[in-house]
Amino acid sequence: MAIERFIIEGDLAAESFLPWITRHLQRLGLRGVAMRREDGQVEVTLSGPEDLIDAMELGVSLGPIDVWVEAIARQRLGNEDLP
């Protein structure tokens, strides 16, 4: 099981984005939490099988219609980094 953090950049102001991320985490069977940062980016800390985390990254990059994802930075974390 992998633990990772996504830092998502782009036009992410739509209120629907965080609930969208949460739904997709659940659909893929991943555990995680998404939050909006003060700088306008969205941070997602998630855990699960690596291939499903890859699928989540792809889904987020395509995003819902009302956001524009420009970049996703991924960072591998350890258990001590979980929120």
Biopython code that builds the backbone (N, CA, C, O; Angstrom):
import numpy as np
from Bio.PDB.StructureBuilder import StructureBuilder

atoms = [
    (1, "MET", "N", (0.846, -1.174, 0.000)),
    (1, "MET", "CA", (0.000, 0.000, 0.000)),
    (1, "MET", "C", (0.891, 1.236, 0.000)),
    (1, "MET", "O", (1.836, 1.330, 0.783)),
    (2, "ALA", "N", (0.588, 2.174, -0.874)),
    (2, "ALA", "CA", (1.345, 3.417, -0.995)),
    (2, "ALA", "C", (0.595, 4.558, -0.308)),
    (2, "ALA", "O", (-0.632, 4.543, -0.201)),
    (3, "ILE", "N", (1.345, 5.524, 0.143)),
    (3, "ILE", "CA", (0.780, 6.754, 0.706)),
    (3, "ILE", "C", (1.404, 7.904, -0.072)),
    (3, "ILE", "O", (2.628, 8.020, -0.139)),
    (4, "GLU", "N", (0.568, 8.751, -0.659)),
    (4, "GLU", "CA", (1.069, 9.847, -1.486)),
    (4, "GLU", "C", (0.301, 11.121, -1.235)),
    (4, "GLU", "O", (-0.797, 11.115, -0.678)),
    (5, "ARG", "N", (0.910, 12.221, -1.662)),
    (5, "ARG", "CA", (0.256, 13.523, -1.614)),
    (5, "ARG", "C", (0.277, 14.102, -3.022)),
    (5, "ARG", "O", (1.311, 14.102, -3.689)),
    (6, "PHE", "N", (-0.877, 14.594, -3.466)),
    (6, "PHE", "CA", (-0.979, 15.327, -4.721)),
    (6, "PHE", "C", (-1.111, 16.806, -4.375)),
    (6, "PHE", "O", (-1.895, 17.170, -3.499)),
    (7, "ILE", "N", (-0.365, 17.643, -5.042)),
    (7, "ILE", "CA", (-0.571, 19.087, -4.999)),
    (7, "ILE", "C", (-1.043, 19.457, -6.401)),
    (7, "ILE", "O", (-0.305, 19.314, -7.376)),
    (8, "ILE", "N", (-2.273, 19.932, -6.486)),
    (8, "ILE", "CA", (-2.922, 20.181, -7.772)),
    (8, "ILE", "C", (-2.965, 21.682, -8.019)),
    (8, "ILE", "O", (-3.391, 22.449, -7.156)),
    (9, "GLU", "N", (-2.520, 22.098, -9.205)),
    (9, "GLU", "CA", (-2.514, 23.501, -9.597)),
    (9, "GLU", "C", (-3.419, 23.707, -10.797)),
    (9, "GLU", "O", (-3.619, 22.797, -11.602)),
    (10, "GLY", "N", (-3.962, 24.907, -10.909)),
    (10, "GLY", "CA", (-4.788, 25.253, -12.059)),
    (10, "GLY", "C", (-5.923, 26.163, -11.649)),
    (10, "GLY", "O", (-5.855, 26.839, -10.622)),
    (11, "ASP", "N", (-6.966, 26.176, -12.457)),
    (11, "ASP", "CA", (-8.180, 26.939, -12.148)),
    (11, "ASP", "C", (-9.108, 25.986, -11.395)),
    (11, "ASP", "O", (-9.892, 25.256, -12.001)),
    (12, "LEU", "N", (-9.006, 26.006, -10.080)),
    (12, "LEU", "CA", (-9.649, 25.003, -9.220)),
    (12, "LEU", "C", (-10.705, 25.604, -8.305)),
    (12, "LEU", "O", (-11.068, 24.993, -7.300)),
    (13, "ALA", "N", (-11.200, 26.785, -8.633)),
    (13, "ALA", "CA", (-12.094, 27.522, -7.738)),
    (13, "ALA", "C", (-13.483, 26.901, -7.583)),
    (13, "ALA", "O", (-14.179, 27.207, -6.615)),
    (14, "ALA", "N", (-13.895, 26.057, -8.488)),
    (14, "ALA", "CA", (-15.245, 25.486, -8.433)),
    (14, "ALA", "C", (-15.459, 24.726, -7.121)),
    (14, "ALA", "O", (-14.643, 23.890, -6.734)),
    (15, "GLU", "N", (-16.560, 25.031, -6.451)),
    (15, "GLU", "CA", (-16.886, 24.383, -5.174)),
    (15, "GLU", "C", (-17.124, 22.878, -5.336)),
    (15, "GLU", "O", (-17.035, 22.130, -4.362)),
    (16, "SER", "N", (-17.420, 22.439, -6.533)),
    (16, "SER", "CA", (-17.707, 21.022, -6.770)),
    (16, "SER", "C", (-16.455, 20.154, -6.799)),
    (16, "SER", "O", (-16.565, 18.929, -6.771)),
    (17, "PHE", "N", (-15.263, 20.757, -6.855)),
    (17, "PHE", "CA", (-14.046, 19.971, -7.063)),
    (17, "PHE", "C", (-13.714, 19.066, -5.883)),
    (17, "PHE", "O", (-13.426, 17.888, -6.094)),
    (18, "LEU", "N", (-13.740, 19.566, -4.657)),
    (18, "LEU", "CA", (-13.393, 18.717, -3.513)),
    (18, "LEU", "C", (-14.371, 17.552, -3.337)),
    (18, "LEU", "O", (-13.926, 16.428, -3.106)),
    (19, "PRO", "N", (-15.693, 17.777, -3.439)),
    (19, "PRO", "CA", (-16.608, 16.628, -3.373)),
    (19, "PRO", "C", (-16.385, 15.643, -4.521)),
    (19, "PRO", "O", (-16.536, 14.434, -4.345)),
    (20, "TRP", "N", (-16.030, 16.155, -5.682)),
    (20, "TRP", "CA", (-15.736, 15.290, -6.843)),
    (20, "TRP", "C", (-14.542, 14.389, -6.523)),
    (20, "TRP", "O", (-14.576, 13.188, -6.790)),
    (21, "ILE", "N", (-13.486, 14.975, -5.949)),
    (21, "ILE", "CA", (-12.304, 14.190, -5.576)),
    (21, "ILE", "C", (-12.688, 13.117, -4.560)),
    (21, "ILE", "O", (-12.290, 11.961, -4.701)),
    (22, "THR", "N", (-13.454, 13.489, -3.545)),
    (22, "THR", "CA", (-13.865, 12.535, -2.511)),
    (22, "THR", "C", (-14.651, 11.372, -3.105)),
    (22, "THR", "O", (-14.414, 10.218, -2.749)),
    (23, "ARG", "N", (-15.580, 11.666, -4.005)),
    (23, "ARG", "CA", (-16.356, 10.592, -4.660)),
    (23, "ARG", "C", (-15.452, 9.647, -5.434)),
    (23, "ARG", "O", (-15.633, 8.430, -5.383)),
    (24, "HIS", "N", (-14.483, 10.198, -6.149)),
    (24, "HIS", "CA", (-13.602, 9.351, -6.951)),
    (24, "HIS", "C", (-12.639, 8.542, -6.088)),
    (24, "HIS", "O", (-12.296, 7.413, -6.438)),
    (25, "LEU", "N", (-12.205, 9.099, -4.982)),
    (25, "LEU", "CA", (-11.411, 8.307, -4.036)),
    (25, "LEU", "C", (-12.206, 7.090, -3.580)),
    (25, "LEU", "O", (-11.693, 5.971, -3.564)),
    (26, "GLN", "N", (-13.462, 7.320, -3.211)),
    (26, "GLN", "CA", (-14.324, 6.233, -2.738)),
    (26, "GLN", "C", (-14.587, 5.210, -3.831)),
    (26, "GLN", "O", (-14.555, 4.007, -3.572)),
    (27, "ARG", "N", (-14.844, 5.667, -5.038)),
    (27, "ARG", "CA", (-15.109, 4.741, -6.147)),
    (27, "ARG", "C", (-13.928, 3.829, -6.425)),
    (27, "ARG", "O", (-14.105, 2.668, -6.794)),
    (28, "LEU", "N", (-12.718, 4.358, -6.245)),
    (28, "LEU", "CA", (-11.519, 3.556, -6.487)),
    (28, "LEU", "C", (-11.108, 2.743, -5.262)),
    (28, "LEU", "O", (-10.166, 1.953, -5.333)),
    (29, "GLY", "N", (-11.804, 2.930, -4.142)),
    (29, "GLY", "CA", (-11.466, 2.199, -2.929)),
    (29, "GLY", "C", (-10.231, 2.744, -2.223)),
    (29, "GLY", "O", (-9.580, 2.035, -1.457)),
    (30, "LEU", "N", (-9.913, 4.012, -2.488)),
    (30, "LEU", "CA", (-8.775, 4.656, -1.842)),
    (30, "LEU", "C", (-9.231, 5.381, -0.587)),
    (30, "LEU", "O", (-10.393, 5.769, -0.467)),
    (31, "ARG", "N", (-8.308, 5.561, 0.343)),
    (31, "ARG", "CA", (-8.579, 6.374, 1.527)),
    (31, "ARG", "C", (-7.856, 7.688, 1.325)),
    (31, "ARG", "O", (-6.726, 7.712, 0.837)),
    (32, "GLY", "N", (-8.498, 8.779, 1.696)),
    (32, "GLY", "CA", (-7.817, 10.047, 1.519)),
    (32, "GLY", "C", (-8.646, 11.227, 1.963)),
    (32, "GLY", "O", (-9.823, 11.115, 2.307)),
    (33, "VAL", "N", (-7.973, 12.368, 1.939)),
    (33, "VAL", "CA", (-8.609, 13.622, 2.301)),
    (33, "VAL", "C", (-8.114, 14.702, 1.340)),
    (33, "VAL", "O", (-6.930, 14.765, 1.008)),
    (34, "ALA", "N", (-9.044, 15.546, 0.901)),
    (34, "ALA", "CA", (-8.712, 16.653, 0.003)),
    (34, "ALA", "C", (-9.010, 17.961, 0.715)),
    (34, "ALA", "O", (-10.021, 18.090, 1.404)),
    (35, "MET", "N", (-8.110, 18.939, 0.539)),
    (35, "MET", "CA", (-8.353, 20.248, 1.139)),
    (35, "MET", "C", (-7.823, 21.344, 0.217)),
    (35, "MET", "O", (-6.873, 21.161, -0.544)),
    (36, "ARG", "N", (-8.477, 22.472, 0.326)),
    (36, "ARG", "CA", (-8.079, 23.644, -0.437)),
    (36, "ARG", "C", (-7.034, 24.409, 0.378)),
    (36, "ARG", "O", (-7.234, 24.672, 1.564)),
    (37, "ARG", "N", (-5.925, 24.761, -0.265)),
    (37, "ARG", "CA", (-4.869, 25.508, 0.404)),
    (37, "ARG", "C", (-5.074, 27.001, 0.213)),
    (37, "ARG", "O", (-5.794, 27.427, -0.690)),
    (38, "GLU", "N", (-4.442, 27.788, 1.060)),
    (38, "GLU", "CA", (-4.576, 29.241, 0.983)),
    (38, "GLU", "C", (-4.078, 29.807, -0.341)),
    (38, "GLU", "O", (-4.552, 30.853, -0.783)),
    (39, "ASP", "N", (-3.121, 29.124, -0.981)),
    (39, "ASP", "CA", (-2.564, 29.604, -2.245)),
    (39, "ASP", "C", (-3.426, 29.240, -3.457)),
    (39, "ASP", "O", (-3.038, 29.506, -4.595)),
    (40, "GLY", "N", (-4.592, 28.632, -3.217)),
    (40, "GLY", "CA", (-5.506, 28.277, -4.301)),
    (40, "GLY", "C", (-5.310, 26.877, -4.848)),
    (40, "GLY", "O", (-6.133, 26.393, -5.624)),
    (41, "GLN", "N", (-4.235, 26.226, -4.453)),
    (41, "GLN", "CA", (-4.007, 24.854, -4.884)),
    (41, "GLN", "C", (-4.857, 23.907, -4.045)),
    (41, "GLN", "O", (-5.360, 24.279, -2.984)),
    (42, "VAL", "N", (-5.009, 22.690, -4.531)),
    (42, "VAL", "CA", (-5.718, 21.652, -3.795)),
    (42, "VAL", "C", (-4.704, 20.576, -3.421)),
    (42, "VAL", "O", (-3.905, 20.145, -4.252)),
    (43, "GLU", "N", (-4.745, 20.154, -2.172)),
    (43, "GLU", "CA", (-3.857, 19.115, -1.665)),
    (43, "GLU", "C", (-4.684, 17.876, -1.344)),
    (43, "GLU", "O", (-5.706, 17.960, -0.663)),
    (44, "VAL", "N", (-4.237, 16.737, -1.837)),
    (44, "VAL", "CA", (-4.908, 15.464, -1.571)),
    (44, "VAL", "C", (-3.873, 14.509, -0.991)),
    (44, "VAL", "O", (-2.841, 14.251, -1.611)),
    (45, "THR", "N", (-4.147, 13.990, 0.189)),
    (45, "THR", "CA", (-3.315, 12.948, 0.780)),
    (45, "THR", "C", (-4.125, 11.665, 0.707)),
    (45, "THR", "O", (-5.257, 11.607, 1.187)),
    (46, "LEU", "N", (-3.537, 10.630, 0.098)),
    (46, "LEU", "CA", (-4.294, 9.408, -0.147)),
    (46, "LEU", "C", (-3.432, 8.173, 0.033)),
    (46, "LEU", "O", (-2.205, 8.232, -0.039)),
    (47, "SER", "N", (-4.104, 7.050, 0.270)),
    (47, "SER", "CA", (-3.400, 5.782, 0.414)),
    (47, "SER", "C", (-4.187, 4.689, -0.269)),
    (47, "SER", "O", (-5.414, 4.731, -0.357)),
    (48, "GLY", "N", (-3.439, 3.701, -0.754)),
    (48, "GLY", "CA", (-4.043, 2.569, -1.436)),
    (48, "GLY", "C", (-3.041, 1.940, -2.377)),
    (48, "GLY", "O", (-1.867, 2.309, -2.378)),
    (49, "PRO", "N", (-3.495, 0.993, -3.179)),
    (49, "PRO", "CA", (-2.603, 0.357, -4.148)),
    (49, "PRO", "C", (-2.079, 1.375, -5.170)),
    (49, "PRO", "O", (-2.807, 2.262, -5.618)),
    (50, "GLU", "N", (-0.809, 1.225, -5.523)),
    (50, "GLU", "CA", (-0.143, 2.168, -6.429)),
    (50, "GLU", "C", (-0.883, 2.347, -7.755)),
    (50, "GLU", "O", (-1.004, 3.465, -8.255)),
    (51, "ASP", "N", (-1.380, 1.240, -8.324)),
    (51, "ASP", "CA", (-2.067, 1.367, -9.614)),
    (51, "ASP", "C", (-3.368, 2.166, -9.503)),
    (51, "ASP", "O", (-3.753, 2.853, -10.449)),
    (52, "LEU", "N", (-4.038, 2.084, -8.367)),
    (52, "LEU", "CA", (-5.261, 2.873, -8.174)),
    (52, "LEU", "C", (-4.933, 4.341, -7.903)),
    (52, "LEU", "O", (-5.700, 5.227, -8.282)),
    (53, "ILE", "N", (-3.803, 4.603, -7.253)),
    (53, "ILE", "CA", (-3.361, 5.985, -7.080)),
    (53, "ILE", "C", (-3.018, 6.581, -8.444)),
    (53, "ILE", "O", (-3.321, 7.746, -8.705)),
    (54, "ASP", "N", (-2.389, 5.790, -9.315)),
    (54, "ASP", "CA", (-2.125, 6.239, -10.692)),
    (54, "ASP", "C", (-3.426, 6.570, -11.415)),
    (54, "ASP", "O", (-3.514, 7.574, -12.122)),
    (55, "ALA", "N", (-4.436, 5.719, -11.235)),
    (55, "ALA", "CA", (-5.744, 5.957, -11.863)),
    (55, "ALA", "C", (-6.375, 7.230, -11.323)),
    (55, "ALA", "O", (-7.009, 7.976, -12.069)),
    (56, "MET", "N", (-6.204, 7.483, -10.027)),
    (56, "MET", "CA", (-6.745, 8.707, -9.430)),
    (56, "MET", "C", (-6.059, 9.931, -10.019)),
    (56, "MET", "O", (-6.715, 10.932, -10.305)),
    (57, "GLU", "N", (-4.750, 9.860, -10.203)),
    (57, "GLU", "CA", (-4.027, 10.983, -10.807)),
    (57, "GLU", "C", (-4.557, 11.270, -12.209)),
    (57, "GLU", "O", (-4.764, 12.428, -12.571)),
    (58, "LEU", "N", (-4.773, 10.235, -12.984)),
    (58, "LEU", "CA", (-5.318, 10.423, -14.332)),
    (58, "LEU", "C", (-6.708, 11.043, -14.269)),
    (58, "LEU", "O", (-7.004, 11.972, -15.021)),
    (59, "GLY", "N", (-7.557, 10.545, -13.386)),
    (59, "GLY", "CA", (-8.900, 11.097, -13.248)),
    (59, "GLY", "C", (-8.877, 12.561, -12.842)),
    (59, "GLY", "O", (-9.630, 13.371, -13.383)),
    (60, "VAL", "N", (-8.012, 12.903, -11.889)),
    (60, "VAL", "CA", (-7.914, 14.292, -11.440)),
    (60, "VAL", "C", (-7.390, 15.180, -12.567)),
    (60, "VAL", "O", (-7.845, 16.313, -12.724)),
    (61, "SER", "N", (-6.441, 14.675, -13.348)),
    (61, "SER", "CA", (-5.887, 15.489, -14.430)),
    (61, "SER", "C", (-6.958, 15.838, -15.462)),
    (61, "SER", "O", (-6.910, 16.907, -16.069)),
    (62, "LEU", "N", (-7.912, 14.951, -15.659)),
    (62, "LEU", "CA", (-9.023, 15.227, -16.575)),
    (62, "LEU", "C", (-10.084, 16.068, -15.893)),
    (62, "LEU", "O", (-10.746, 16.893, -16.522)),
    (63, "GLY", "N", (-10.236, 15.843, -14.585)),
    (63, "GLY", "CA", (-11.106, 16.651, -13.729)),
    (63, "GLY", "C", (-12.544, 16.767, -14.187)),
    (63, "GLY", "O", (-12.901, 16.301, -15.269)),
    (64, "PRO", "N", (-13.362, 17.385, -13.368)),
    (64, "PRO", "CA", (-14.724, 17.693, -13.787)),
    (64, "PRO", "C", (-14.692, 18.871, -14.765)),
    (64, "PRO", "O", (-13.678, 19.557, -14.886)),
    (65, "ILE", "N", (-15.774, 19.091, -15.438)),
    (65, "ILE", "CA", (-15.845, 20.088, -16.500)),
    (65, "ILE", "C", (-15.607, 21.514, -16.002)),
    (65, "ILE", "O", (-15.179, 22.370, -16.776)),
    (66, "ASP", "N", (-15.876, 21.781, -14.729)),
    (66, "ASP", "CA", (-15.791, 23.160, -14.233)),
    (66, "ASP", "C", (-14.448, 23.518, -13.603)),
    (66, "ASP", "O", (-14.342, 24.562, -12.958)),
    (67, "VAL", "N", (-13.419, 22.685, -13.770)),
    (67, "VAL", "CA", (-12.065, 23.023, -13.317)),
    (67, "VAL", "C", (-11.071, 22.786, -14.458)),
    (67, "VAL", "O", (-11.352, 22.053, -15.405)),
    (68, "TRP", "N", (-9.915, 23.417, -14.344)),
    (68, "TRP", "CA", (-8.840, 23.209, -15.317)),
    (68, "TRP", "C", (-7.574, 22.883, -14.533)),
    (68, "TRP", "O", (-6.988, 23.753, -13.888)),
    (69, "VAL", "N", (-7.158, 21.613, -14.596)),
    (69, "VAL", "CA", (-5.961, 21.160, -13.892)),
    (69, "VAL", "C", (-4.759, 21.387, -14.796)),
    (69, "VAL", "O", (-4.690, 20.854, -15.904)),
    (70, "GLU", "N", (-3.814, 22.185, -14.312)),
    (70, "GLU", "CA", (-2.605, 22.470, -15.080)),
    (70, "GLU", "C", (-1.460, 21.533, -14.724)),
    (70, "GLU", "O", (-0.676, 21.156, -15.595)),
    (71, "ALA", "N", (-1.355, 21.151, -13.450)),
    (71, "ALA", "CA", (-0.255, 20.287, -13.021)),
    (71, "ALA", "C", (-0.634, 19.565, -11.740)),
    (71, "ALA", "O", (-1.412, 20.059, -10.925)),
    (72, "ILE", "N", (-0.055, 18.373, -11.589)),
    (72, "ILE", "CA", (-0.194, 17.594, -10.360)),
    (72, "ILE", "C", (1.206, 17.167, -9.947)),
    (72, "ILE", "O", (1.890, 16.452, -10.680)),
    (73, "ALA", "N", (1.624, 17.607, -8.773)),
    (73, "ALA", "CA", (2.904, 17.162, -8.215)),
    (73, "ALA", "C", (2.612, 16.038, -7.230)),
    (73, "ALA", "O", (1.763, 16.181, -6.350)),
    (74, "ARG", "N", (3.314, 14.924, -7.379)),
    (74, "ARG", "CA", (3.124, 13.778, -6.490)),
    (74, "ARG", "C", (4.315, 13.635, -5.569)),
    (74, "ARG", "O", (5.464, 13.831, -5.963)),
    (75, "GLN", "N", (4.009, 13.288, -4.334)),
    (75, "GLN", "CA", (5.064, 13.085, -3.341)),
    (75, "GLN", "C", (4.750, 11.811, -2.555)),
    (75, "GLN", "O", (3.663, 11.671, -1.996)),
    (76, "ARG", "N", (5.704, 10.892, -2.519)),
    (76, "ARG", "CA", (5.560, 9.664, -1.717)),
    (76, "ARG", "C", (5.732, 10.025, -0.255)),
    (76, "ARG", "O", (6.655, 10.755, 0.106)),
    (77, "LEU", "N", (4.843, 9.512, 0.590)),
    (77, "LEU", "CA", (4.874, 9.803, 2.019)),
    (77, "LEU", "C", (5.073, 8.521, 2.816)),
    (77, "LEU", "O", (4.929, 7.416, 2.292)),
    (78, "GLY", "N", (5.403, 8.687, 4.080)),
    (78, "GLY", "CA", (5.466, 7.581, 5.015)),
    (78, "GLY", "C", (4.250, 7.632, 5.931)),
    (78, "GLY", "O", (3.504, 8.612, 5.916)),
    (79, "ASN", "N", (4.045, 6.593, 6.723)),
    (79, "ASN", "CA", (2.889, 6.542, 7.630)),
    (79, "ASN", "C", (2.830, 7.724, 8.583)),
    (79, "ASN", "O", (1.742, 8.152, 8.968)),
    (80, "GLU", "N", (3.979, 8.257, 8.967)),
    (80, "GLU", "CA", (3.997, 9.368, 9.904)),
    (80, "GLU", "C", (3.466, 10.680, 9.283)),
    (80, "GLU", "O", (3.195, 11.640, 10.005)),
    (81, "ASP", "N", (3.320, 10.715, 7.951)),
    (81, "ASP", "CA", (2.839, 11.907, 7.266)),
    (81, "ASP", "C", (1.341, 11.946, 7.071)),
    (81, "ASP", "O", (0.817, 12.938, 6.563)),
    (82, "LEU", "N", (0.632, 10.894, 7.460)),
    (82, "LEU", "CA", (-0.822, 10.874, 7.273)),
    (82, "LEU", "C", (-1.495, 11.901, 8.168)),
    (82, "LEU", "O", (-1.088, 12.100, 9.312)),
    (83, "PRO", "N", (-2.547, 12.566, 7.633)),
    (83, "PRO", "CA", (-3.261, 13.551, 8.461)),
    (83, "PRO", "C", (-4.061, 12.886, 9.555)),
    (83, "PRO", "O", (-4.720, 13.569, 10.340)),
]
sb = StructureBuilder()
sb.init_structure("model")
sb.init_model(0)
sb.init_chain("A")
sb.init_seg("    ")
for serial, (resi, resn, name, xyz) in enumerate(atoms, 1):
    if name == "N":
        sb.init_residue(resn, " ", resi, " ")
    sb.init_atom(name, np.array(xyz, "f"), 0.0, 1.0, " ", f" {name:<3s}", serial, name[0])
structure = sb.get_structure()
